[in-house]
Amino acid sequence: MPHDLEPEALRAELIELGDAFRAYQQRTEPDLALLAELHERKAGAFRLWADVSGDDSLRHEAHRAQTAARTTREMYVNRTGLLIGDTTVAGPVVQRLLTRQQAAQARTVLAHVQTHAPHPLPEVRLAVLMLSLRAAKAGTGNITGQELTAWLQDDAERVLRQLVDADWLCLPGTVADALASRPESPTTITVPDLLPERPRPFTLGKTSRARISGWAQKVVGDRKIRKKKLGAASRLLALYTAAHTRPDGHLARAEDDGLPLEDAAAFSTLAPDEVHPHAELLIAADWLAEADTTGGKLRGQLTERVLPLGGLL
């Protein structure tokens, strides 16, 4: 920077920005709102500097800073569900497990599972979802007997046999071998429909696959849902509600006034009039704070404790 750069206010701003970026690099925790502001200030300062000097390379740097500011704001929205500076939602910022894009990918997986599970039983659909996420990237994945029984409880052997008999799932050994497998020697499963040479029903990168699989695992294995011993249909409903929330935890977009009851019922393998009793079970498990199924819509809100699992619409 020239020592005699004019106007003086521009020179002071550039010096202050340099100090601010150096201070930011020393932070132990990121602050995306602050970083976006710094990039925005840099873009404005470099545009002015380019106008003063006529240097096109500075204009290019201004454009890069503006792009960085936009990208940082998008990262903030993905992580929090809020726009920078949005004060309409009180309380601390919720650290979401899924970004907005990953939540959209999760909903794509849920829709695929609903259509392609080989049996309409809730236990089968739940197993198909969890195994599909495990094998989503390459068509294969590792599983342990403990995981299978945690998902399916006493139905694990029956459900696995149904999936193998339907040619949806391939195991290297017997169903009993899979149920006996331990973390140090897991069973490698194959889902033929997800092998790379087949048409891809959905595409997940390594990070997204792991993140969405972890999200589903946290929902299905939620400690209060486990404590209440809720069945597969209730856990499917928990997954569906978590995948379709606004930043404040309310179900569906504001303009939709709730989720279509038939859609929530179909995914959860329930009749529409069965959704309300299962929603009541989720309220008892402190998953939903409230639920209403009048007028063909499922309205409700996730409780504060599970907001991090909400998949932003």
Backbone bond lengths (Angstrom), bond angles and torsions (degrees), N, CA, C in turn:
res aa  C-N    CA-C-N  psi(-1)  N-CA   C-N-CA  omega(-1)  CA-C   N-CA-C  phi
1 M - - - 1.459 - - 1.525 109.41 -
2 P 1.323 118.59 128.60 1.471 120.56 -179.91 1.516 111.23 -60.21
3 H 1.349 116.32 139.74 1.461 120.04 -177.46 1.523 112.05 -68.95
4 D 1.334 116.67 -20.86 1.462 120.63 -177.89 1.529 112.33 -109.67
5 L 1.344 116.04 24.84 1.459 119.92 -177.53 1.524 110.52 -60.01
6 E 1.310 115.17 133.43 1.459 122.16 175.58 1.537 108.44 -119.51
7 P 1.313 120.74 151.91 1.461 125.21 -2.09 1.527 112.74 -72.07
8 E 1.300 115.68 160.02 1.467 121.31 -176.98 1.524 111.58 -60.48
9 A 1.346 116.14 -33.67 1.464 119.36 -179.43 1.525 110.96 -63.40
10 L 1.354 116.96 -36.08 1.456 120.60 178.20 1.516 110.32 -66.14
11 R 1.329 116.57 -45.12 1.466 119.84 179.52 1.526 110.68 -60.93
12 A 1.330 117.02 -41.58 1.462 120.94 179.48 1.532 110.99 -64.55
13 E 1.339 115.89 -39.41 1.466 120.46 179.59 1.529 110.61 -64.96
14 L 1.341 117.80 -42.39 1.459 120.85 179.98 1.523 111.00 -65.12
15 I 1.314 116.83 -40.32 1.467 119.65 177.85 1.529 110.24 -64.34
16 E 1.326 115.74 -44.29 1.465 119.87 -179.23 1.532 110.95 -64.73
17 L 1.339 116.29 -38.72 1.464 119.62 178.26 1.518 111.50 -64.21
18 G 1.325 117.26 -42.07 1.458 120.34 177.06 1.513 111.54 -57.85
19 D 1.337 115.98 -44.61 1.466 120.44 178.12 1.523 111.34 -64.05
20 A 1.352 115.83 -39.73 1.463 119.97 -177.52 1.525 111.57 -67.74
21 F 1.348 117.41 -40.78 1.463 119.92 177.95 1.525 110.91 -65.74
22 R 1.324 116.74 -40.32 1.473 119.42 177.74 1.524 110.86 -63.83
23 A 1.328 117.00 -39.93 1.467 120.40 178.26 1.523 110.59 -65.61
24 Y 1.346 115.91 -38.25 1.468 119.04 179.57 1.523 110.91 -63.31
25 Q 1.322 116.96 -38.77 1.462 121.00 -179.48 1.523 111.96 -64.20
26 Q 1.325 116.71 -20.48 1.468 120.74 179.71 1.528 112.67 -87.69
27 R 1.335 117.01 -7.16 1.461 120.25 -178.57 1.525 110.40 -66.61
28 T 1.321 116.21 145.96 1.465 120.38 177.36 1.529 111.58 -86.13
29 E 1.345 117.46 -21.43 1.461 122.44 179.43 1.521 109.19 -127.38
30 P 1.342 117.93 139.95 1.471 119.77 178.82 1.522 111.58 -70.41
31 D 1.303 116.43 150.83 1.460 123.36 173.61 1.529 105.85 -133.90
32 L 1.334 116.13 93.57 1.457 120.30 -172.98 1.521 112.71 -65.48
33 A 1.321 117.20 -33.36 1.461 119.53 177.79 1.528 110.11 -62.89
34 L 1.335 116.84 -44.69 1.466 120.83 178.59 1.526 110.91 -65.00
35 L 1.336 116.14 -42.22 1.464 119.60 -178.39 1.531 110.91 -64.50
36 A 1.323 117.41 -40.84 1.464 120.32 177.52 1.522 110.64 -61.10
37 E 1.331 116.26 -40.83 1.464 120.01 178.71 1.528 111.19 -62.99
38 L 1.341 116.93 -40.59 1.466 120.21 179.98 1.530 110.67 -65.44
39 H 1.315 116.95 -42.49 1.466 119.72 178.09 1.538 110.60 -63.60
40 E 1.329 116.14 -39.07 1.463 120.07 179.25 1.534 110.37 -63.67
41 R 1.331 115.88 -44.67 1.470 119.67 178.02 1.528 110.78 -62.23
42 K 1.336 116.40 -41.09 1.459 119.87 179.77 1.535 110.23 -62.35
43 A 1.339 116.85 -42.31 1.466 119.94 179.66 1.522 110.74 -59.78
44 G 1.336 116.66 -45.36 1.450 119.97 179.78 1.520 112.87 -64.64
45 A 1.339 116.10 -41.86 1.463 120.07 -179.29 1.528 111.22 -66.65
46 F 1.323 117.07 -41.20 1.463 119.59 -178.84 1.527 111.63 -71.25
47 R 1.333 117.55 -31.96 1.461 118.90 174.83 1.528 110.31 -63.25
48 L 1.340 115.97 -44.28 1.460 120.06 178.55 1.519 111.08 -64.64
49 W 1.339 116.36 -41.41 1.462 120.70 178.52 1.530 110.47 -61.39
50 A 1.354 116.23 -41.08 1.467 119.86 178.39 1.522 110.74 -63.95
51 D 1.338 116.97 -39.71 1.466 119.83 178.82 1.521 111.27 -64.31
52 V 1.337 115.95 -38.68 1.465 120.40 -178.49 1.523 111.30 -70.09
53 S 1.338 116.53 -41.07 1.466 120.54 -172.44 1.521 113.61 -96.87
54 G 1.350 117.09 -19.43 1.452 119.93 -174.85 1.516 113.25 73.53
55 D 1.328 118.09 18.45 1.464 123.29 -176.60 1.535 108.87 -91.85
56 D 1.338 116.73 112.77 1.469 120.38 -178.30 1.520 112.59 -68.08
57 S 1.333 117.57 -26.11 1.469 119.27 179.12 1.530 110.35 -64.86
58 L 1.331 117.43 -31.46 1.460 120.82 176.94 1.530 110.48 -70.20
59 R 1.340 115.56 -35.37 1.457 118.89 176.39 1.532 110.16 -64.51
60 H 1.333 116.39 -37.13 1.470 120.74 176.44 1.525 110.24 -63.69
61 E 1.335 117.28 -41.76 1.467 120.55 178.53 1.525 110.80 -64.92
62 A 1.342 116.25 -34.92 1.465 119.60 176.97 1.526 110.71 -63.46
63 H 1.332 115.47 -41.68 1.467 119.96 178.64 1.527 110.60 -63.74
64 R 1.328 116.99 -41.94 1.468 120.56 178.48 1.521 110.58 -62.48
65 A 1.329 117.31 -41.18 1.462 120.52 -179.88 1.528 110.47 -65.88
66 Q 1.344 116.69 -38.86 1.463 120.04 178.65 1.530 110.20 -64.50
67 T 1.342 117.17 -40.18 1.469 121.50 176.87 1.519 110.79 -63.55
68 A 1.331 116.28 -41.55 1.466 120.45 178.80 1.525 110.81 -63.69
69 A 1.338 116.92 -38.45 1.458 120.16 178.02 1.519 110.89 -63.56
70 R 1.338 116.73 -43.80 1.464 121.10 179.89 1.530 110.81 -63.80
71 T 1.337 116.37 -43.94 1.462 120.34 179.55 1.522 111.21 -62.69
72 T 1.326 116.69 -40.80 1.465 121.00 -179.89 1.522 110.84 -66.06
73 R 1.342 116.80 -39.46 1.466 119.33 176.74 1.526 110.71 -63.22
74 E 1.339 116.97 -39.64 1.469 120.40 178.44 1.520 110.77 -64.13
75 M 1.321 116.97 -40.02 1.466 120.39 176.65 1.523 110.57 -61.30
76 Y 1.316 116.39 -40.62 1.467 121.07 179.49 1.529 110.43 -62.29
77 V 1.350 116.35 -45.21 1.460 120.55 179.61 1.521 110.46 -63.20
78 N 1.344 117.03 -42.24 1.462 120.63 -179.65 1.515 111.75 -61.86
79 R 1.324 116.22 -36.94 1.466 119.29 -176.55 1.518 112.87 -82.34
80 T 1.317 118.01 -32.11 1.461 120.60 -172.51 1.510 114.19 -113.25
81 G 1.342 117.41 -22.06 1.458 120.34 -174.02 1.512 113.36 78.93
82 L 1.319 118.05 5.56 1.457 122.68 -178.36 1.514 110.48 -119.24
83 L 1.323 114.67 153.01 1.456 119.27 169.75 1.515 108.77 -79.54
84 I 1.326 117.63 148.14 1.459 120.76 176.76 1.517 108.71 -59.46
85 G 1.314 115.31 129.04 1.456 120.33 -179.67 1.515 113.51 89.21
86 D 1.343 118.53 -2.43 1.457 121.64 179.76 1.519 109.18 -73.11
87 T 1.294 117.37 118.46 1.467 121.54 -179.43 1.520 111.57 -110.49
88 T 1.338 117.63 13.95 1.461 119.89 -176.87 1.514 112.13 -75.91
89 V 1.342 117.44 -19.69 1.465 120.90 179.26 1.514 108.13 -108.79
90 A 1.323 116.15 114.98 1.454 119.94 -177.89 1.517 110.81 -79.67
91 G 1.320 115.70 164.82 1.444 120.46 176.22 1.506 112.98 93.72
92 P 1.341 116.97 176.23 1.461 120.81 -177.40 1.523 111.74 -68.71
93 V 1.320 115.97 154.37 1.457 121.59 177.02 1.526 109.39 -67.48
94 V 1.326 116.39 133.35 1.460 121.66 179.25 1.521 108.95 -86.76
95 Q 1.322 116.67 127.40 1.463 121.29 176.39 1.526 108.57 -86.62
96 R 1.317 116.52 105.28 1.464 121.48 -174.58 1.530 110.61 -77.70
97 L 1.331 115.17 144.61 1.458 119.23 175.07 1.525 110.66 -72.33
98 L 1.336 116.79 -35.37 1.458 121.94 -179.53 1.521 110.42 -110.59
99 T 1.325 116.53 141.08 1.450 120.21 168.13 1.528 108.59 -73.35
100 R 1.318 116.55 169.10 1.460 119.58 178.85 1.532 110.77 -60.31
101 Q 1.332 117.31 -40.55 1.467 120.73 178.99 1.520 110.92 -65.44
102 Q 1.331 117.63 -43.08 1.461 120.40 178.92 1.526 111.11 -65.06
103 A 1.329 117.33 -35.34 1.464 120.23 176.82 1.520 110.47 -63.21
104 A 1.335 116.96 -40.51 1.465 120.24 176.85 1.526 110.57 -63.59
105 Q 1.339 116.89 -39.98 1.466 120.42 177.25 1.529 110.37 -64.73
106 A 1.322 117.17 -38.97 1.464 120.42 178.56 1.522 110.60 -61.49
107 R 1.324 117.10 -40.97 1.468 119.73 178.60 1.526 111.29 -65.16
108 T 1.331 116.73 -33.57 1.468 120.15 175.82 1.524 110.52 -63.66
109 V 1.331 116.35 -41.90 1.466 120.29 178.28 1.528 110.40 -64.51
110 L 1.327 117.55 -42.99 1.465 120.60 178.89 1.530 110.87 -59.36
111 A 1.333 116.22 -42.56 1.462 119.64 179.97 1.521 111.24 -65.15
112 H 1.340 116.90 -39.66 1.468 120.37 178.82 1.523 110.51 -64.12
113 V 1.306 116.64 -43.78 1.465 120.55 -178.51 1.519 110.40 -63.59
114 Q 1.319 116.79 -41.35 1.463 119.84 179.28 1.525 111.09 -58.71
115 T 1.316 116.81 -37.88 1.463 121.66 -176.32 1.522 112.52 -81.76
116 H 1.343 117.35 -32.19 1.461 119.67 -167.94 1.529 115.33 -112.58
117 A 1.312 118.97 0.60 1.465 118.86 174.39 1.525 108.83 -62.80
118 P 1.341 118.60 134.48 1.469 119.94 -172.29 1.525 114.40 -73.58
119 H 1.316 118.33 -12.30 1.468 121.76 176.23 1.512 108.48 -138.62
120 P 1.345 118.48 149.10 1.470 120.93 -177.40 1.527 114.25 -83.91
121 L 1.325 118.06 4.93 1.460 120.12 -179.25 1.525 110.16 -69.14
122 P 1.342 118.55 142.26 1.469 120.31 -178.23 1.520 113.02 -61.17
123 E 1.340 117.47 -36.77 1.459 119.71 -179.88 1.527 111.14 -65.46
124 V 1.341 116.22 -37.29 1.467 120.37 178.45 1.521 110.03 -68.13
125 R 1.311 116.98 -44.55 1.467 119.57 -179.33 1.522 110.73 -63.19
126 L 1.311 117.39 -40.63 1.458 120.39 178.63 1.525 110.49 -62.58
127 A 1.338 116.80 -44.75 1.463 120.42 178.98 1.520 110.92 -63.93
128 V 1.331 117.85 -41.43 1.462 121.43 179.77 1.529 110.07 -61.49
129 L 1.318 116.90 -40.32 1.464 119.87 178.68 1.523 111.26 -63.04
130 M 1.314 116.32 -51.31 1.462 119.57 -175.20 1.529 111.59 -66.66
131 L 1.333 117.03 -39.48 1.462 120.05 179.47 1.531 111.16 -72.48
132 S 1.329 117.19 -34.56 1.468 120.17 177.18 1.521 110.62 -63.11
133 L 1.314 117.09 -41.36 1.460 120.12 178.84 1.527 110.88 -67.51
134 R 1.311 117.14 -33.75 1.465 120.35 178.47 1.534 110.02 -68.01
135 A 1.345 116.77 -33.43 1.476 120.88 -175.05 1.524 112.67 -108.09
136 A 1.321 117.75 14.05 1.469 121.04 -169.15 1.514 113.97 -63.21
137 K 1.324 118.29 -32.18 1.464 119.41 -172.36 1.528 112.70 -83.66
138 A 1.331 117.16 -44.14 1.466 120.13 -173.71 1.524 113.73 -122.50
139 G 1.328 117.03 0.30 1.460 119.26 -177.41 1.512 113.04 87.22
140 T 1.326 116.81 -5.02 1.465 121.91 178.32 1.514 109.34 -132.58
141 G 1.317 115.41 158.88 1.449 120.57 178.00 1.512 110.18 -169.66
142 N 1.306 116.24 167.30 1.464 121.70 -178.99 1.515 111.24 -102.48
143 I 1.327 114.65 145.11 1.456 121.02 -178.27 1.526 108.99 -145.39
144 T 1.311 116.67 151.16 1.465 120.75 175.84 1.524 109.96 -116.52
145 G 1.319 114.93 160.42 1.451 119.73 177.43 1.517 111.92 -62.53
146 Q 1.324 117.09 -36.49 1.465 120.71 179.31 1.522 111.20 -61.48
147 E 1.340 116.50 -40.32 1.461 119.48 178.49 1.524 110.99 -65.57
148 L 1.321 116.18 -43.54 1.461 120.21 -178.86 1.522 111.57 -61.53
149 T 1.303 116.68 -44.15 1.469 119.17 -179.55 1.525 111.44 -72.50
150 A 1.331 117.66 -28.73 1.466 119.65 175.54 1.525 110.64 -66.07
151 W 1.334 116.52 -39.01 1.459 120.40 179.14 1.519 112.06 -73.84
152 L 1.347 115.72 -42.72 1.464 120.91 -166.59 1.515 114.31 -113.25
153 Q 1.309 117.26 -6.77 1.463 122.56 178.32 1.524 110.68 52.70
154 D 1.311 117.95 -127.53 1.468 120.46 -175.66 1.527 113.02 -75.63
155 D 1.335 117.48 -5.44 1.465 120.67 -178.53 1.519 112.78 -94.14
156 A 1.328 118.38 1.28 1.464 120.81 -171.33 1.529 112.07 -58.48
157 E 1.320 117.94 -47.99 1.465 119.60 -176.72 1.523 110.81 -64.33
158 R 1.322 117.31 -45.48 1.476 120.93 -178.83 1.529 111.00 -61.85
159 V 1.334 116.66 -44.84 1.465 120.13 -176.98 1.522 111.01 -66.76
160 L 1.328 117.31 -42.50 1.460 119.53 179.02 1.524 110.97 -61.62
161 R 1.317 116.60 -41.52 1.474 119.47 178.85 1.532 110.56 -62.70
162 Q 1.319 116.90 -39.95 1.463 119.74 178.51 1.527 111.03 -62.31
163 L 1.338 116.71 -41.64 1.460 120.00 -178.85 1.525 111.61 -69.17
164 V 1.319 116.49 -38.01 1.466 120.04 177.69 1.526 110.12 -68.85
165 D 1.328 117.37 -44.35 1.463 120.93 -179.31 1.526 111.92 -63.86
166 A 1.339 116.64 -29.08 1.462 120.91 179.17 1.528 112.00 -84.97
167 D 1.341 116.35 2.96 1.473 122.16 -177.72 1.531 113.06 61.77
168 W 1.321 116.42 19.07 1.466 119.35 175.81 1.524 110.55 -80.57
169 L 1.329 116.20 -29.13 1.464 122.21 -174.78 1.518 109.84 -129.74
170 C 1.339 115.82 137.92 1.467 121.37 174.43 1.526 108.91 -117.22
171 L 1.340 115.12 133.15 1.458 121.32 178.08 1.526 109.03 -116.53
172 P 1.336 117.80 148.25 1.466 119.94 179.27 1.519 112.92 -73.23
173 G 1.327 116.60 -18.51 1.456 121.60 179.41 1.513 109.62 -137.51
174 T 1.311 116.10 -143.81 1.459 120.43 -179.03 1.523 110.53 -91.35
175 V 1.322 114.66 167.99 1.469 120.02 174.89 1.525 109.53 -61.03
176 A 1.315 116.47 -39.60 1.467 119.68 178.95 1.526 111.09 -61.86
177 D 1.331 116.49 -38.59 1.466 119.82 177.69 1.532 110.33 -61.96
178 A 1.323 116.76 -43.17 1.466 120.25 -179.76 1.522 110.99 -62.81
179 L 1.325 116.48 -41.74 1.461 119.98 -179.13 1.526 112.16 -70.09
180 A 1.314 116.52 -21.95 1.472 120.21 179.75 1.526 112.26 -92.35
181 S 1.336 117.77 -7.14 1.470 119.66 -174.95 1.525 110.86 -68.28
182 R 1.347 114.51 146.43 1.456 121.66 -175.75 1.525 109.74 -117.04
183 P 1.336 118.17 165.41 1.468 120.82 -177.56 1.522 114.08 -54.41
184 E 1.328 117.19 -34.75 1.464 118.73 -179.10 1.530 112.44 -76.15
185 S 1.328 116.91 -13.81 1.463 120.63 178.02 1.531 109.27 -146.20
186 P 1.354 117.77 70.34 1.464 120.63 -175.79 1.527 111.63 -71.39
187 T 1.315 114.86 163.80 1.458 121.64 174.93 1.528 109.38 -88.02
188 T 1.325 116.23 132.85 1.466 120.49 175.99 1.520 108.78 -91.20
189 I 1.303 116.08 113.61 1.460 121.30 -179.90 1.530 109.88 -93.43
190 T 1.327 115.93 156.72 1.468 121.73 173.67 1.524 108.06 -128.90
191 V 1.322 115.53 129.56 1.464 121.90 173.59 1.530 106.09 -109.30
192 P 1.339 118.35 100.18 1.472 120.69 -172.82 1.525 114.58 -52.86
193 D 1.332 116.87 -38.25 1.468 119.27 -177.84 1.522 112.86 -66.19
194 L 1.326 117.37 -14.76 1.462 120.31 -177.78 1.527 112.96 -106.64
195 L 1.333 117.37 5.67 1.457 119.92 177.58 1.530 110.19 -66.25
196 P 1.323 117.88 147.80 1.470 121.36 -173.86 1.522 114.73 -57.18
197 E 1.336 117.50 -28.81 1.468 118.41 -178.17 1.528 112.25 -78.42
198 R 1.317 117.48 -9.76 1.461 120.92 176.90 1.536 110.22 -88.06
199 P 1.336 118.21 158.55 1.475 119.86 173.48 1.526 109.66 -57.84
200 R 1.319 116.36 133.28 1.455 120.54 -174.26 1.524 110.82 -81.49
201 P 1.340 118.74 116.27 1.463 120.41 178.30 1.526 112.19 -72.56
202 F 1.313 116.59 -25.83 1.462 122.71 174.70 1.519 107.05 -158.90
203 T 1.317 115.56 156.44 1.458 120.88 -178.65 1.518 108.98 -123.14
204 L 1.314 115.53 120.56 1.457 121.32 178.30 1.517 109.11 -124.20
205 G 1.324 116.36 130.56 1.451 120.00 172.38 1.513 110.42 -71.68
206 K 1.313 116.44 171.73 1.466 121.35 -176.94 1.523 111.60 -57.85
207 T 1.328 116.16 -46.46 1.468 119.79 -177.88 1.511 111.09 -67.96
208 S 1.335 117.18 -45.08 1.465 120.41 -178.92 1.519 111.39 -64.52
209 R 1.332 117.22 -40.59 1.464 119.46 179.25 1.519 110.49 -60.02
210 A 1.335 115.61 -47.43 1.464 119.55 -178.97 1.529 111.11 -64.25
211 R 1.329 116.07 -41.11 1.464 119.67 -177.81 1.527 111.23 -67.61
212 I 1.336 117.88 -43.50 1.464 120.42 -178.72 1.528 110.51 -70.60
213 S 1.326 116.77 -38.37 1.459 120.01 176.34 1.525 110.50 -62.26
214 G 1.333 116.17 -42.30 1.461 119.96 177.65 1.514 111.99 -64.50
215 W 1.334 115.89 -38.11 1.470 120.20 177.34 1.525 110.55 -60.88
216 A 1.329 116.77 -48.91 1.468 120.14 -179.85 1.524 111.03 -61.94
217 Q 1.324 116.19 -39.03 1.458 120.46 178.85 1.528 110.75 -62.33
218 K 1.331 117.11 -41.08 1.468 120.72 -179.54 1.525 111.15 -67.57
219 V 1.342 116.68 -36.24 1.460 119.23 178.31 1.530 110.14 -68.21
220 V 1.315 115.79 -53.53 1.465 120.37 -176.93 1.526 111.47 -62.65
221 G 1.344 116.36 -35.62 1.456 120.34 -177.67 1.512 114.15 -96.38
222 D 1.332 117.72 14.62 1.464 120.68 -179.33 1.531 110.08 -51.54
223 R 1.316 115.72 133.56 1.478 119.81 -171.02 1.534 112.46 -62.74
224 K 1.327 117.88 -36.43 1.455 119.38 -178.15 1.527 111.20 -77.71
225 I 1.324 116.38 -31.97 1.467 119.59 173.74 1.516 109.59 -66.15
226 R 1.350 116.34 -40.93 1.476 119.81 176.76 1.523 110.79 -64.55
227 K 1.330 115.74 -42.86 1.467 119.42 -177.40 1.525 111.28 -61.69
228 K 1.339 116.01 -36.46 1.467 120.13 178.52 1.531 112.04 -80.93
229 K 1.353 116.17 -4.24 1.463 122.15 178.53 1.532 111.74 55.58
230 L 1.327 114.88 44.82 1.455 118.84 179.96 1.520 110.13 -72.71
231 G 1.327 115.67 144.92 1.452 121.68 -177.04 1.512 113.35 -80.37
232 A 1.330 115.01 -177.35 1.464 121.05 -174.52 1.522 111.70 -63.12
233 A 1.334 118.71 -39.09 1.464 120.56 -178.21 1.526 110.65 -63.64
234 S 1.323 117.12 -41.49 1.465 120.51 178.60 1.520 110.98 -65.93
235 R 1.324 117.08 -38.12 1.461 119.59 179.56 1.527 111.29 -71.59
236 L 1.326 117.07 -32.81 1.466 119.26 173.04 1.527 110.22 -63.76
237 L 1.316 116.85 -40.36 1.461 120.07 177.86 1.530 110.47 -65.34
238 A 1.325 116.59 -37.21 1.466 119.59 176.19 1.527 110.69 -62.17
239 L 1.329 116.79 -42.74 1.464 120.87 177.10 1.522 110.70 -61.81
240 Y 1.315 116.43 -43.73 1.467 120.08 -176.81 1.528 110.81 -65.68
241 T 1.318 116.64 -42.66 1.466 119.10 179.67 1.525 110.66 -67.03
242 A 1.321 117.20 -41.08 1.467 119.57 179.87 1.521 111.50 -62.94
243 A 1.317 116.82 -33.53 1.470 120.98 -176.34 1.518 112.92 -78.58
244 H 1.328 117.85 -9.95 1.469 120.61 -172.95 1.525 110.65 -129.80
245 T 1.323 117.05 63.81 1.458 120.20 -177.42 1.515 111.94 -127.54
246 R 1.330 114.22 158.73 1.458 122.34 169.99 1.523 108.60 -90.38
247 P 1.325 118.20 171.44 1.468 119.96 -178.36 1.530 114.68 -55.70
248 D 1.339 117.03 -31.10 1.468 118.67 -179.39 1.522 112.55 -85.49
249 G 1.333 117.41 2.99 1.457 120.84 177.61 1.511 114.85 93.96
250 H 1.345 118.46 -7.68 1.462 119.81 176.82 1.533 110.09 -68.69
251 L 1.320 115.29 147.14 1.451 120.72 -178.43 1.520 110.61 -78.41
252 A 1.332 116.12 138.79 1.461 124.12 175.54 1.524 111.64 70.99
253 R 1.314 115.11 166.27 1.465 120.80 175.22 1.524 109.43 -69.07
254 A 1.317 115.40 152.48 1.461 119.88 -176.09 1.521 111.63 -57.82
255 E 1.339 116.40 -39.54 1.464 119.72 -176.64 1.532 112.62 -71.89
256 D 1.336 117.71 -13.71 1.465 120.45 -177.76 1.520 113.23 -90.13
257 D 1.324 117.53 -14.53 1.465 121.63 178.49 1.528 112.14 54.46
258 G 1.335 116.13 46.45 1.453 120.44 177.01 1.523 113.12 107.81
259 L 1.320 114.61 166.56 1.457 121.70 178.45 1.537 109.54 -85.61
260 P 1.328 117.58 140.84 1.468 118.19 174.34 1.535 110.21 -55.67
261 L 1.313 115.76 124.59 1.455 120.06 -175.10 1.523 111.18 -61.57
262 E 1.318 117.32 -38.02 1.460 120.27 -179.47 1.528 111.32 -64.49
263 D 1.340 117.86 -35.46 1.465 120.89 179.47 1.524 110.75 -68.17
264 A 1.327 116.46 -45.58 1.472 120.06 178.55 1.521 110.71 -62.76
265 A 1.333 116.09 -39.42 1.465 120.33 179.30 1.519 111.18 -67.02
266 A 1.335 116.73 -43.54 1.465 120.41 -177.55 1.524 111.02 -62.31
267 F 1.326 117.39 -43.59 1.467 118.59 179.82 1.520 110.73 -65.42
268 S 1.320 116.85 -38.20 1.467 121.27 -175.73 1.522 112.63 -84.26
269 T 1.333 117.65 4.80 1.470 124.65 -178.23 1.524 111.33 57.44
270 L 1.325 115.50 41.70 1.457 121.79 179.58 1.519 109.65 -120.19
271 A 1.330 116.32 160.51 1.460 121.02 165.96 1.527 107.19 -79.27
272 P 1.328 118.32 151.17 1.466 119.49 -178.46 1.527 113.89 -52.67
273 D 1.336 117.19 -37.74 1.468 118.46 -178.33 1.528 112.62 -76.41
274 E 1.349 116.92 -4.89 1.466 120.19 176.68 1.526 112.21 -93.17
275 V 1.319 117.95 -10.03 1.463 120.10 -176.29 1.525 110.97 -65.26
276 H 1.332 116.87 -43.04 1.465 118.87 -175.38 1.528 112.57 -60.03
277 P 1.343 119.91 -46.89 1.472 118.14 177.46 1.526 113.00 -59.10
278 H 1.324 117.39 -36.94 1.467 119.18 178.74 1.530 110.71 -72.71
279 A 1.329 117.57 -33.86 1.467 119.98 174.57 1.521 110.27 -64.11
280 E 1.326 116.67 -36.96 1.462 120.15 176.64 1.530 111.03 -63.19
281 L 1.329 116.85 -36.84 1.467 120.10 175.86 1.524 110.65 -63.83
282 L 1.322 116.75 -37.39 1.463 120.06 178.65 1.530 110.90 -70.50
283 I 1.313 117.44 -31.57 1.469 120.03 173.69 1.519 109.41 -65.35
284 A 1.327 116.67 -43.53 1.470 120.53 179.02 1.520 111.47 -63.29
285 A 1.338 116.99 -28.72 1.466 121.35 178.90 1.531 111.85 -88.40
286 D 1.339 117.51 8.56 1.465 122.28 178.91 1.526 111.15 61.25
287 W 1.320 115.57 33.22 1.471 120.38 174.44 1.523 110.06 -94.84
288 L 1.326 116.10 -49.73 1.454 121.74 173.68 1.522 109.59 -103.27
289 A 1.325 115.09 139.35 1.459 119.56 176.47 1.524 110.71 -81.78
290 E 1.331 115.63 -27.32 1.461 121.57 -178.12 1.515 108.19 -160.86
291 A 1.320 116.50 161.51 1.466 120.51 177.79 1.519 109.27 -158.80
292 D 1.326 115.08 142.39 1.459 121.91 178.77 1.525 107.55 -145.13
293 T 1.333 116.97 135.54 1.470 120.20 -177.11 1.520 112.03 -123.49
294 T 1.307 117.78 24.83 1.457 119.89 178.64 1.524 110.26 -78.95
295 G 1.339 115.12 154.99 1.455 120.66 175.06 1.511 114.84 67.36
296 G 1.337 117.50 24.02 1.465 120.47 176.84 1.512 114.47 73.38
297 K 1.337 117.52 16.69 1.458 121.51 179.13 1.529 110.15 -127.03
298 L 1.341 114.68 147.79 1.462 120.56 171.23 1.513 107.07 -101.73
299 R 1.326 115.86 111.72 1.457 121.83 177.26 1.513 108.51 -110.70
300 G 1.304 115.95 149.11 1.452 119.41 179.32 1.502 111.22 170.35
301 Q 1.309 115.07 -171.60 1.455 120.88 -177.90 1.519 109.17 -152.04
302 L 1.339 116.25 137.70 1.453 120.14 173.45 1.521 109.77 -66.51
303 T 1.320 116.87 148.94 1.454 119.50 174.31 1.524 109.92 -72.34
304 E 1.301 115.96 161.40 1.461 120.83 -176.68 1.521 112.16 -59.95
305 R 1.325 117.51 -33.77 1.462 119.75 -174.78 1.531 112.15 -67.78
306 V 1.342 118.02 -24.75 1.462 120.32 -177.56 1.536 112.19 -107.89
307 L 1.318 117.86 8.11 1.469 119.50 177.73 1.534 113.62 -54.09
308 P 1.348 119.73 -36.39 1.471 118.41 178.23 1.520 113.66 -59.29
309 L 1.343 117.88 -20.09 1.468 120.82 -179.83 1.526 112.20 -90.44
310 G 1.321 117.94 -2.88 1.447 120.91 179.88 1.521 111.61 -67.51
311 G 1.350 116.61 129.39 1.450 122.09 178.60 1.509 110.37 -94.84
312 L 1.305 117.85 105.06 1.459 122.55 -166.80 1.524 112.89 -63.59
313 L 1.328 115.69 131.72 1.453 121.94 172.54 1.520 109.56 -81.52
